[in-house]
Amino acid sequence: MMRLNYQRHCCQPHRRAVSRLSVLLSPVIFLYLFTPFSHASPSKFSEWSVPKPRHLPLLRSALRRDFNGEQPVLWAPLADQGWRPCLASVNAPYCAAFPQKSEGYLQVFLDGGLNQQRMGICDAVAIAKMLNATLVIPHLEVNPVWQDSSSFMDIFDVDLFINVLKNDIPIIKELPEEFSWSTKEYYGTAIRATRIKRAPVHASANWYLENVLPLLQSYGIAAISPFSHRLTFDDLAGEIQQLRCNVNFKALVFVPHIRALGDALVHRLRYPRGQSQAISTDYLRETTDPNDEQKPQKFVVLHLRFDKDMAAHSACDFGGELRSQGRCPLTPEEIGLLLGALGFDNNTRLYLASHKVYGGEARISTLRELFPLMEDKKSLTSSEERFRTKGKASLLAAVDYYVGMHSDIFISASPGNMHNALVGHRSFENMKTIRPNMGLSSVRQWWKGIKKDAGNSG
């Protein structure tokens, strides 16, 4: 007992000192914890965590290679394989029109980022078709990481969406008055009979017919929340798969101001101005002069998936077993090695499609040194031009998606929703896309493999 009391009294001064020290240091700690990771101004926290380049000599030697005419092949468009998209309405001419009377209203609440929500919208239309339901324009949840509250109508042209799909399913912007109670808030306060809370991931068509259709028939409405990756890709009727394509590639078109900003970025990448010329604040009003003598330049869109969302969910320390299994996103340095091995030199124009890079400018400084013509939204447009997208991660992602669909080559540093969406869309349009194999454990071994097969990319 005496020993125990001694330990208690002995530790009290130490504890008081630690308490005083924590009070003094807490503002500093909080400052570092909440300093934003920024492309323009890297935080102190990112300076602590950014590793030094590991393969800089190899990277520089890659950019000094003599490519012996490889680059024209690299930039050449893909050959026509004879495939033709089939995007006629699934109801015309070989399917009967949807019944005059709908079974009820289908609501979906989509979580995730923009491209995950994009896939969810395609699934929602397909499910509405299978259930003969009227689809309410999907509700986009606030992203817990980026806190973006953008709605469907803030991102996509809703009238075009409804018009493109008018022969497939009925779509409404808002519920009629008698169902106006069916809201996110209503479902968040208690268990509700009209809510489907546990829809399985990649559920079958039969699951929806057995579990959701009875709700529609009983209550006239069914709400599915959460709704992400909730429909299978297998064992679905061909017309449903075709409808998914129609939604993804034709019905989902960005709103005009996103397309205008995207066009401005593409134009600046194709027709770069001199370094001394300032960025015009009304550049969005400018159009490409058809008599412009400047030859359009080619460019690569690089999706550098190196944001805090990735860092939070990848559980990757950029080394060891996870790296050998291909579960780690490629670092900016490794992307530089990949580009050099494929034949891109320091005259290559890169567009960096990314939100806030985890680690700030320090994280990508090596890549920028190797490819000095690397651009992004901030370097190519003024703050006035970006005003409507400021602080809106989904709108910024939409701009990057648009530019990605207008580039000569697209390459992603990591599989993910944007990677999957753009690879699928560009494949549909027969556009060149590079998908790195991240399963190789040795960067030098990877370099040798890419060097060997550089002429066979595509």
C-alpha positions, 0 to 999 in steps of 0.5 A: 500500500505504501508503495502504491501511494508513493507511486501515485504521489510521485507521478502527480507532478509529472502528470501536471507537467504533461497536462501543462505541456499538452495545453501549450502544444495543443494549438500547434498540434491542431494547426498541423492536423487541420492545415489543408493539403494543398497543391498551391501551398503544401502543409507542414504535415505533408513536408514531414511525411513526403519521402525523398525520391528513390529512383531519380537517376533512373527517371532522368536516364529514362528521359534521356532515351533515344526513342528512335521514332517510337513517339509517333506510334505512341500517339497514334490513335487506336485502329478501328476494330470494327465494333459499333456501339448499339445505343438505340432505345431498348424499346425501339424497335424490338421491345414493347413500350413501357406500360402506361401505368407505373408500379410506383416511385423508385428513390435511390440515395447515392453515396460515394464520389462522383464516379461511384454515383455515376455508376449508381445512376446507371444501376438505378435506371436499370432497376426502374426498368426491371420493376416498371417503376418511375424513377425520381432523379437520384439524390446525391449524398454529401461526401463525408471526405470532401463535404460536397453537397452538389445535387444531380442538377448541379452536375448533370443536364437533367432535362437532357437526361430525362429526354434521352431516356423518355422511351425507356422509363418515366423519370420525374424531378420531384415526388408529387405532393402526396409522397413529399414526406419521403425524404432523407430526413424522414428515413433517418429518424426511424425504421420505415416500411418503405425503405430498403436498407440492406440491399446486397452488393451486386444484387440480382434482378430477382432480388429486386423483383422479390424484395422491392416490387412488393413495396412498390405495389403496396405503398406506391413508393420504395426508397433504397439507401444506401445505394452503391454497387447494388446491381450485378453485372452478370445474368442480366437481360441484354436490353438492361445492359444496353440501357446501362450503356445508354445512360452512362454514355449518352444520357449523363451529360455535364451541365453547360458551365462544366463543359465550357470550363472543360473546353477551355482547358482542352483548348489551352492544352491543344494551343498553349500560349507563350509563358509570358501571356497572362491568363484571360479572365474571360477565357471561357468566351474565347473559341478556337480560331479555325484559321489559327495557324498553330498546330494542335498539340497532343496531350496526356491526362494523368489521373493521379489518385493521391488524395486524402480519400485514397490515403484513408482507405488504401491502408497502404504504406507504399512498400512491402507486401501491399506493394507486391500485391499491386494494392498500392497506388503508384507514387508520382515518382513511379508514374514518372518512371512509367511515362519515361519507359513508355516513351514520353519525354520532357516535351510531353504535355501532361494534364494532372487530373486530381483533387488536392494531392496528399502531401501537397506540391512536395509530393509531386515535385519530382514528377513536375521536374521531369515533365515541366509542361505538366498542367492542371486546372489552376495553372490553365485557368483563372480563379474567376473561371473556376468560381462556380466549381470552387470547393465543389469536389464533384464539379472539379471531378466532372471537369477532369472527367470531361478533359479526360474524355478529350485527351489523346491518351489517358493513364491512371495511377490507381484503379478506382471509380474514376479509372473504371469510368473513364476506361469504360467510356474511352473503350466505348469510344475506341480511345487509347488508354494505358492501364499500369500493372501495379503487381510487380514488386520491383520498380527496376523489374517493372522498368525492364518490362515496360521498356521491352513492351513499350511499343505494344501499349494501347 
